[in-house]
Amino acid sequence: MANYYVNNKQQENGDHEVHKSGCDYFPKDYKYLGNFSDCEDAVKEAEKEYDQVNGCYYCSNDCHTQ
């Protein structure tokens, strides 16, 4: 289980990235999503708020699509 967060600021391509606590690329403007066993559930939670969500390449790579 890990704490997950979503970046409130979208990337240039429109993605709002999901990060795990402790990520080297943790955003400054974020929303806490909750404690999940994997990034897939965290992405689903972030999609309730944002239409375009992606996992961080570094800490949530299993959910990174680009």
mmCIF file as gemmi writes it, N, C-alpha and C atoms, coordinates in Angstrom:
data_model
loop_
_atom_site.group_PDB
_atom_site.id
_atom_site.type_symbol
_atom_site.label_atom_id
_atom_site.label_alt_id
_atom_site.label_comp_id
_atom_site.label_asym_id
_atom_site.label_entity_id
_atom_site.label_seq_id
_atom_site.pdbx_PDB_ins_code
_atom_site.Cartn_x
_atom_site.Cartn_y
_atom_site.Cartn_z
_atom_site.occupancy
_atom_site.B_iso_or_equiv
_atom_site.pdbx_formal_charge
_atom_site.auth_seq_id
_atom_site.auth_asym_id
_atom_site.pdbx_PDB_model_num
ATOM 1 N N . MET Axp A 1 ? 0.85 -1.18 0 1 0 ? 1 A 1
ATOM 2 C CA . MET Axp A 1 ? 0 0 0 1 0 ? 1 A 1
ATOM 3 C C . MET Axp A 1 ? 0.894 1.241 0 1 0 ? 1 A 1
ATOM 4 N N . ALA Axp A 2 ? 0.432 2.25 -0.709 1 0 ? 2 A 1
ATOM 5 C CA . ALA Axp A 2 ? 1.185 3.507 -0.784 1 0 ? 2 A 1
ATOM 6 C C . ALA Axp A 2 ? 0.214 4.668 -0.918 1 0 ? 2 A 1
ATOM 7 N N . ASN Axp A 3 ? 0.659 5.829 -0.494 1 0 ? 3 A 1
ATOM 8 C CA . ASN Axp A 3 ? -0.121 7.052 -0.665 1 0 ? 3 A 1
ATOM 9 C C . ASN Axp A 3 ? 0.112 7.603 -2.062 1 0 ? 3 A 1
ATOM 10 N N . TYR Axp A 4 ? -0.981 7.966 -2.732 1 0 ? 4 A 1
ATOM 11 C CA . TYR Axp A 4 ? -0.905 8.495 -4.093 1 0 ? 4 A 1
ATOM 12 C C . TYR Axp A 4 ? -1.506 9.891 -4.152 1 0 ? 4 A 1
ATOM 13 N N . TYR Axp A 5 ? -0.98 10.672 -5.087 1 0 ? 5 A 1
ATOM 14 C CA . TYR Axp A 5 ? -1.365 12.063 -5.271 1 0 ? 5 A 1
ATOM 15 C C . TYR Axp A 5 ? -1.483 12.343 -6.76 1 0 ? 5 A 1
ATOM 16 N N . VAL Axp A 6 ? -2.273 13.347 -7.113 1 0 ? 6 A 1
ATOM 17 C CA . VAL Axp A 6 ? -2.372 13.767 -8.511 1 0 ? 6 A 1
ATOM 18 C C . VAL Axp A 6 ? -1.902 15.212 -8.605 1 0 ? 6 A 1
ATOM 19 N N . ASN Axp A 7 ? -1.167 15.482 -9.654 1 0 ? 7 A 1
ATOM 20 C CA . ASN Axp A 7 ? -0.69 16.834 -9.917 1 0 ? 7 A 1
ATOM 21 C C . ASN Axp A 7 ? -1.865 17.67 -10.409 1 0 ? 7 A 1
ATOM 22 N N . ASN Axp A 8 ? -2.171 18.765 -9.712 1 0 ? 8 A 1
ATOM 23 C CA . ASN Axp A 8 ? -3.26 19.646 -10.141 1 0 ? 8 A 1
ATOM 24 C C . ASN Axp A 8 ? -2.906 20.425 -11.397 1 0 ? 8 A 1
ATOM 25 N N . LYS Axp A 9 ? -1.614 20.61 -11.633 1 0 ? 9 A 1
ATOM 26 C CA . LYS Axp A 9 ? -1.157 21.32 -12.827 1 0 ? 9 A 1
ATOM 27 C C . LYS Axp A 9 ? -0.955 20.299 -13.946 1 0 ? 9 A 1
ATOM 28 N N . GLN Axp A 10 ? -1.603 20.532 -15.058 1 0 ? 10 A 1
ATOM 29 C CA . GLN Axp A 10 ? -1.486 19.573 -16.16 1 0 ? 10 A 1
ATOM 30 C C . GLN Axp A 10 ? -0.164 19.734 -16.901 1 0 ? 10 A 1
ATOM 31 N N . GLN Axp A 11 ? 0.291 18.634 -17.488 1 0 ? 11 A 1
ATOM 32 C CA . GLN Axp A 11 ? 1.49 18.645 -18.31 1 0 ? 11 A 1
ATOM 33 C C . GLN Axp A 11 ? 1.182 19.35 -19.636 1 0 ? 11 A 1
ATOM 34 N N . GLU Axp A 12 ? 2.197 19.581 -20.439 1 0 ? 12 A 1
ATOM 35 C CA . GLU Axp A 12 ? 1.995 20.241 -21.732 1 0 ? 12 A 1
ATOM 36 C C . GLU Axp A 12 ? 1.022 19.48 -22.624 1 0 ? 12 A 1
ATOM 37 N N . ASN Axp A 13 ? 0.981 18.152 -22.48 1 0 ? 13 A 1
ATOM 38 C CA . ASN Axp A 13 ? 0.078 17.345 -23.309 1 0 ? 13 A 1
ATOM 39 C C . ASN Axp A 13 ? -1.322 17.219 -22.697 1 0 ? 13 A 1
ATOM 40 N N . GLY Axp A 14 ? -1.545 17.857 -21.543 1 0 ? 14 A 1
ATOM 41 C CA . GLY Axp A 14 ? -2.859 17.835 -20.914 1 0 ? 14 A 1
ATOM 42 C C . GLY Axp A 14 ? -3.021 16.824 -19.796 1 0 ? 14 A 1
ATOM 43 N N . ASP Axp A 15 ? -2.038 15.947 -19.607 1 0 ? 15 A 1
ATOM 44 C CA . ASP Axp A 15 ? -2.112 14.929 -18.557 1 0 ? 15 A 1
ATOM 45 C C . ASP Axp A 15 ? -1.977 15.536 -17.165 1 0 ? 15 A 1
ATOM 46 N N . HIS Axp A 16 ? -2.715 14.957 -16.239 1 0 ? 16 A 1
ATOM 47 C CA . HIS Axp A 16 ? -2.508 15.198 -14.815 1 0 ? 16 A 1
ATOM 48 C C . HIS Axp A 16 ? -1.863 13.92 -14.295 1 0 ? 16 A 1
ATOM 49 N N . GLU Axp A 17 ? -0.614 14.007 -13.869 1 0 ? 17 A 1
ATOM 50 C CA . GLU Axp A 17 ? 0.135 12.814 -13.493 1 0 ? 17 A 1
ATOM 51 C C . GLU Axp A 17 ? -0.139 12.381 -12.055 1 0 ? 17 A 1
ATOM 52 N N . VAL Axp A 18 ? -0.218 11.059 -11.885 1 0 ? 18 A 1
ATOM 53 C CA . VAL Axp A 18 ? -0.384 10.442 -10.575 1 0 ? 18 A 1
ATOM 54 C C . VAL Axp A 18 ? 0.997 10.059 -10.055 1 0 ? 18 A 1
ATOM 55 N N . HIS Axp A 19 ? 1.275 10.444 -8.802 1 0 ? 19 A 1
ATOM 56 C CA . HIS Axp A 19 ? 2.567 10.174 -8.177 1 0 ? 19 A 1
ATOM 57 C C . HIS Axp A 19 ? 2.376 9.424 -6.869 1 0 ? 19 A 1
ATOM 58 N N . LYS Axp A 20 ? 3.382 8.601 -6.569 1 0 ? 20 A 1
ATOM 59 C CA . LYS Axp A 20 ? 3.428 7.889 -5.297 1 0 ? 20 A 1
ATOM 60 C C . LYS Axp A 20 ? 4.253 8.722 -4.319 1 0 ? 20 A 1
ATOM 61 N N . SER Axp A 21 ? 3.899 8.68 -3.065 1 0 ? 21 A 1
ATOM 62 C CA . SER Axp A 21 ? 4.644 9.387 -2.032 1 0 ? 21 A 1
ATOM 63 C C . SER Axp A 21 ? 6.123 9.018 -2.118 1 0 ? 21 A 1
ATOM 64 N N . GLY Axp A 22 ? 6.995 10.03 -2.048 1 0 ? 22 A 1
ATOM 65 C CA . GLY Axp A 22 ? 8.431 9.802 -2.108 1 0 ? 22 A 1
ATOM 66 C C . GLY Axp A 22 ? 9.03 9.914 -3.489 1 0 ? 22 A 1
ATOM 67 N N . CYS Axp A 23 ? 8.21 10.173 -4.503 1 0 ? 23 A 1
ATOM 68 C CA . CYS Axp A 23 ? 8.695 10.29 -5.881 1 0 ? 23 A 1
ATOM 69 C C . CYS Axp A 23 ? 9.662 11.476 -5.995 1 0 ? 23 A 1
ATOM 70 N N . ASP Axp A 24 ? 10.734 11.289 -6.744 1 0 ? 24 A 1
ATOM 71 C CA . ASP Axp A 24 ? 11.693 12.371 -6.991 1 0 ? 24 A 1
ATOM 72 C C . ASP Axp A 24 ? 11.074 13.509 -7.79 1 0 ? 24 A 1
ATOM 73 N N . TYR Axp A 25 ? 9.975 13.24 -8.479 1 0 ? 25 A 1
ATOM 74 C CA . TYR Axp A 25 ? 9.314 14.246 -9.325 1 0 ? 25 A 1
ATOM 75 C C . TYR Axp A 25 ? 7.962 14.663 -8.742 1 0 ? 25 A 1
ATOM 76 N N . PHE Axp A 26 ? 7.872 14.622 -7.43 1 0 ? 26 A 1
ATOM 77 C CA . PHE Axp A 26 ? 6.623 14.949 -6.741 1 0 ? 26 A 1
ATOM 78 C C . PHE Axp A 26 ? 6.23 16.405 -7.035 1 0 ? 26 A 1
ATOM 79 N N . PRO Axp A 27 ? 4.97 16.64 -7.392 1 0 ? 27 A 1
ATOM 80 C CA . PRO Axp A 27 ? 4.53 17.994 -7.762 1 0 ? 27 A 1
ATOM 81 C C . PRO Axp A 27 ? 4.399 18.935 -6.567 1 0 ? 27 A 1
ATOM 82 N N . LYS Axp A 28 ? 4.439 20.221 -6.841 1 0 ? 28 A 1
ATOM 83 C CA . LYS Axp A 28 ? 4.258 21.235 -5.797 1 0 ? 28 A 1
ATOM 84 C C . LYS Axp A 28 ? 2.781 21.502 -5.533 1 0 ? 28 A 1
ATOM 85 N N . ASP Axp A 29 ? 1.959 21.346 -6.568 1 0 ? 29 A 1
ATOM 86 C CA . ASP Axp A 29 ? 0.517 21.592 -6.463 1 0 ? 29 A 1
ATOM 87 C C . ASP Axp A 29 ? -0.191 20.259 -6.696 1 0 ? 29 A 1
ATOM 88 N N . TYR Axp A 30 ? -0.641 19.641 -5.63 1 0 ? 30 A 1
ATOM 89 C CA . TYR Axp A 30 ? -1.182 18.286 -5.735 1 0 ? 30 A 1
ATOM 90 C C . TYR Axp A 30 ? -2.431 18.107 -4.883 1 0 ? 30 A 1
ATOM 91 N N . LYS Axp A 31 ? -3.118 17.001 -5.173 1 0 ? 31 A 1
ATOM 92 C CA . LYS Axp A 31 ? -4.277 16.593 -4.383 1 0 ? 31 A 1
ATOM 93 C C . LYS Axp A 31 ? -4.039 15.157 -3.926 1 0 ? 31 A 1
ATOM 94 N N . TYR Axp A 32 ? -4.293 14.906 -2.653 1 0 ? 32 A 1
ATOM 95 C CA . TYR Axp A 32 ? -4.165 13.553 -2.116 1 0 ? 32 A 1
ATOM 96 C C . TYR Axp A 32 ? -5.3 12.684 -2.647 1 0 ? 32 A 1
ATOM 97 N N . LEU Axp A 33 ? -4.943 11.525 -3.178 1 0 ? 33 A 1
ATOM 98 C CA . LEU Axp A 33 ? -5.946 10.605 -3.724 1 0 ? 33 A 1
ATOM 99 C C . LEU Axp A 33 ? -6.337 9.528 -2.727 1 0 ? 33 A 1
ATOM 100 N N . GLY Axp A 34 ? -5.375 9.062 -1.948 1 0 ? 34 A 1
ATOM 101 C CA . GLY Axp A 34 ? -5.645 8.008 -0.982 1 0 ? 34 A 1
ATOM 102 C C . GLY Axp A 34 ? -4.526 6.993 -0.936 1 0 ? 34 A 1
ATOM 103 N N . ASN Axp A 35 ? -4.755 5.944 -0.154 1 0 ? 35 A 1
ATOM 104 C CA . ASN Axp A 35 ? -3.789 4.867 0.023 1 0 ? 35 A 1
ATOM 105 C C . ASN Axp A 35 ? -4.275 3.675 -0.784 1 0 ? 35 A 1
ATOM 106 N N . PHE Axp A 36 ? -3.479 3.262 -1.76 1 0 ? 36 A 1
ATOM 107 C CA . PHE Axp A 36 ? -3.892 2.198 -2.677 1 0 ? 36 A 1
ATOM 108 C C . PHE Axp A 36 ? -2.809 1.131 -2.793 1 0 ? 36 A 1
ATOM 109 N N . SER Axp A 37 ? -3.202 -0.051 -3.2 1 0 ? 37 A 1
ATOM 110 C CA . SER Axp A 37 ? -2.253 -1.151 -3.381 1 0 ? 37 A 1
ATOM 111 C C . SER Axp A 37 ? -1.503 -1.052 -4.703 1 0 ? 37 A 1
ATOM 112 N N . ASP Axp A 38 ? -2.058 -0.293 -5.653 1 0 ? 38 A 1
ATOM 113 C CA . ASP Axp A 38 ? -1.372 -0.116 -6.936 1 0 ? 38 A 1
ATOM 114 C C . ASP Axp A 38 ? -1.806 1.19 -7.589 1 0 ? 38 A 1
ATOM 115 N N . CYS Axp A 39 ? -1.052 1.582 -8.616 1 0 ? 39 A 1
ATOM 116 C CA . CYS Axp A 39 ? -1.328 2.854 -9.276 1 0 ? 39 A 1
ATOM 117 C C . CYS Axp A 39 ? -2.627 2.838 -10.08 1 0 ? 39 A 1
ATOM 118 N N . GLU Axp A 40 ? -3.068 1.663 -10.492 1 0 ? 40 A 1
ATOM 119 C CA . GLU Axp A 40 ? -4.296 1.586 -11.288 1 0 ? 40 A 1
ATOM 120 C C . GLU Axp A 40 ? -5.491 2.151 -10.523 1 0 ? 40 A 1
ATOM 121 N N . ASP Axp A 41 ? -5.61 1.796 -9.258 1 0 ? 41 A 1
ATOM 122 C CA . ASP Axp A 41 ? -6.714 2.312 -8.447 1 0 ? 41 A 1
ATOM 123 C C . ASP Axp A 41 ? -6.558 3.813 -8.207 1 0 ? 41 A 1
ATOM 124 N N . ALA Axp A 42 ? -5.315 4.269 -8.063 1 0 ? 42 A 1
ATOM 125 C CA . ALA Axp A 42 ? -5.065 5.698 -7.873 1 0 ? 42 A 1
ATOM 126 C C . ALA Axp A 42 ? -5.446 6.483 -9.122 1 0 ? 42 A 1
ATOM 127 N N . VAL Axp A 43 ? -5.135 5.951 -10.295 1 0 ? 43 A 1
ATOM 128 C CA . VAL Axp A 43 ? -5.5 6.608 -11.561 1 0 ? 43 A 1
ATOM 129 C C . VAL Axp A 43 ? -7.023 6.683 -11.68 1 0 ? 43 A 1
ATOM 130 N N . LYS Axp A 44 ? -7.711 5.61 -11.337 1 0 ? 44 A 1
ATOM 131 C CA . LYS Axp A 44 ? -9.177 5.617 -11.381 1 0 ? 44 A 1
ATOM 132 C C . LYS Axp A 44 ? -9.749 6.703 -10.477 1 0 ? 44 A 1
ATOM 133 N N . GLU Axp A 45 ? -9.154 6.868 -9.31 1 0 ? 45 A 1
ATOM 134 C CA . GLU Axp A 45 ? -9.604 7.904 -8.383 1 0 ? 45 A 1
ATOM 135 C C . GLU Axp A 45 ? -9.348 9.293 -8.964 1 0 ? 45 A 1
ATOM 136 N N . ALA Axp A 46 ? -8.193 9.495 -9.58 1 0 ? 46 A 1
ATOM 137 C CA . ALA Axp A 46 ? -7.858 10.791 -10.183 1 0 ? 46 A 1
ATOM 138 C C . ALA Axp A 46 ? -8.78 11.112 -11.355 1 0 ? 46 A 1
ATOM 139 N N . GLU Axp A 47 ? -9.245 10.085 -12.053 1 0 ? 47 A 1
ATOM 140 C CA . GLU Axp A 47 ? -10.14 10.293 -13.204 1 0 ? 47 A 1
ATOM 141 C C . GLU Axp A 47 ? -11.512 10.807 -12.772 1 0 ? 47 A 1
ATOM 142 N N . LYS Axp A 48 ? -11.833 10.729 -11.504 1 0 ? 48 A 1
ATOM 143 C CA . LYS Axp A 48 ? -13.078 11.313 -11.001 1 0 ? 48 A 1
ATOM 144 C C . LYS Axp A 48 ? -12.995 12.836 -11.041 1 0 ? 48 A 1
ATOM 145 N N . GLU Axp A 49 ? -11.774 13.368 -11.005 1 0 ? 49 A 1
ATOM 146 C CA . GLU Axp A 49 ? -11.54 14.813 -10.983 1 0 ? 49 A 1
ATOM 147 C C . GLU Axp A 49 ? -11.089 15.358 -12.341 1 0 ? 49 A 1
ATOM 148 N N . TYR Axp A 50 ? -10.274 14.577 -13.04 1 0 ? 50 A 1
ATOM 149 C CA . TYR Axp A 50 ? -9.683 15.032 -14.304 1 0 ? 50 A 1
ATOM 150 C C . TYR Axp A 50 ? -9.964 14.035 -15.425 1 0 ? 50 A 1
ATOM 151 N N . ASP Axp A 51 ? -10.171 14.563 -16.627 1 0 ? 51 A 1
ATOM 152 C CA . ASP Axp A 51 ? -10.461 13.713 -17.782 1 0 ? 51 A 1
ATOM 153 C C . ASP Axp A 51 ? -9.211 13.015 -18.318 1 0 ? 51 A 1
ATOM 154 N N . GLN Axp A 52 ? -8.078 13.675 -18.24 1 0 ? 52 A 1
ATOM 155 C CA . GLN Axp A 52 ? -6.847 13.137 -18.822 1 0 ? 52 A 1
ATOM 156 C C . GLN Axp A 52 ? -5.829 12.895 -17.707 1 0 ? 52 A 1
ATOM 157 N N . VAL Axp A 53 ? -5.616 11.617 -17.374 1 0 ? 53 A 1
ATOM 158 C CA . VAL Axp A 53 ? -4.748 11.227 -16.259 1 0 ? 53 A 1
ATOM 159 C C . VAL Axp A 53 ? -3.739 10.2 -16.757 1 0 ? 53 A 1
ATOM 160 N N . ASN Axp A 54 ? -2.534 10.28 -16.214 1 0 ? 54 A 1
ATOM 161 C CA . ASN Axp A 54 ? -1.484 9.347 -16.582 1 0 ? 54 A 1
ATOM 162 C C . ASN Axp A 54 ? -0.631 9.087 -15.351 1 0 ? 54 A 1
ATOM 163 N N . GLY Axp A 55 ? -0.045 7.912 -15.253 1 0 ? 55 A 1
ATOM 164 C CA . GLY Axp A 55 ? 0.875 7.616 -14.17 1 0 ? 55 A 1
ATOM 165 C C . GLY Axp A 55 ? 2.236 8.224 -14.442 1 0 ? 55 A 1
ATOM 166 N N . CYS Axp A 56 ? 2.911 8.618 -13.392 1 0 ? 56 A 1
ATOM 167 C CA . CYS Axp A 56 ? 4.263 9.148 -13.502 1 0 ? 56 A 1
ATOM 168 C C . CYS Axp A 56 ? 5.19 8.068 -14.063 1 0 ? 56 A 1
ATOM 169 N N . TYR Axp A 57 ? 6.021 8.442 -15.004 1 0 ? 57 A 1
ATOM 170 C CA . TYR Axp A 57 ? 6.966 7.502 -15.621 1 0 ? 57 A 1
ATOM 171 C C . TYR Axp A 57 ? 7.893 6.89 -14.573 1 0 ? 57 A 1
ATOM 172 N N . TYR Axp A 58 ? 8.246 7.656 -13.544 1 0 ? 58 A 1
ATOM 173 C CA . TYR Axp A 58 ? 9.252 7.228 -12.577 1 0 ? 58 A 1
ATOM 174 C C . TYR Axp A 58 ? 8.696 6.452 -11.391 1 0 ? 58 A 1
ATOM 175 N N . CYS Axp A 59 ? 7.561 6.863 -10.851 1 0 ? 59 A 1
ATOM 176 C CA . CYS Axp A 59 ? 7.068 6.193 -9.647 1 0 ? 59 A 1
ATOM 177 C C . CYS Axp A 59 ? 5.796 5.369 -9.866 1 0 ? 59 A 1
ATOM 178 N N . SER Axp A 60 ? 5.126 5.574 -10.989 1 0 ? 60 A 1
ATOM 179 C CA . SER Axp A 60 ? 3.895 4.832 -11.312 1 0 ? 60 A 1
ATOM 180 C C . SER Axp A 60 ? 3.958 4.332 -12.749 1 0 ? 60 A 1
ATOM 181 N N . ASN Axp A 61 ? 5.087 3.754 -13.094 1 0 ? 61 A 1
ATOM 182 C CA . ASN Axp A 61 ? 5.348 3.372 -14.478 1 0 ? 61 A 1
ATOM 183 C C . ASN Axp A 61 ? 4.359 2.359 -15.022 1 0 ? 61 A 1
ATOM 184 N N . ASP Axp A 62 ? 3.825 1.497 -14.175 1 0 ? 62 A 1
ATOM 185 C CA . ASP Axp A 62 ? 2.844 0.505 -14.632 1 0 ? 62 A 1
ATOM 186 C C . ASP Axp A 62 ? 1.597 1.189 -15.214 1 0 ? 62 A 1
ATOM 187 N N . CYS Axp A 63 ? 1.355 2.43 -14.826 1 0 ? 63 A 1
ATOM 188 C CA . CYS Axp A 63 ? 0.185 3.168 -15.287 1 0 ? 63 A 1
ATOM 189 C C . CYS Axp A 63 ? 0.553 4.291 -16.256 1 0 ? 63 A 1
ATOM 190 N N . HIS Axp A 64 ? 1.809 4.343 -16.641 1 0 ? 64 A 1
ATOM 191 C CA . HIS Axp A 64 ? 2.267 5.374 -17.584 1 0 ? 64 A 1
ATOM 192 C C . HIS Axp A 64 ? 2.001 4.884 -19.002 1 0 ? 64 A 1
ATOM 193 N N . THR Axp A 65 ? 1.327 5.72 -19.8 1 0 ? 65 A 1
ATOM 194 C CA . THR Axp A 65 ? 0.918 5.279 -21.144 1 0 ? 65 A 1
ATOM 195 C C . THR Axp A 65 ? 1.665 5.943 -22.279 1 0 ? 65 A 1
ATOM 196 N N . GLN Axp A 66 ? 2.521 6.918 -22.003 1 0 ? 66 A 1
ATOM 197 C CA . GLN Axp A 66 ? 3.24 7.576 -23.096 1 0 ? 66 A 1
ATOM 198 C C . GLN Axp A 66 ? 4.713 7.577 -22.838 1 0 ? 66 A 1
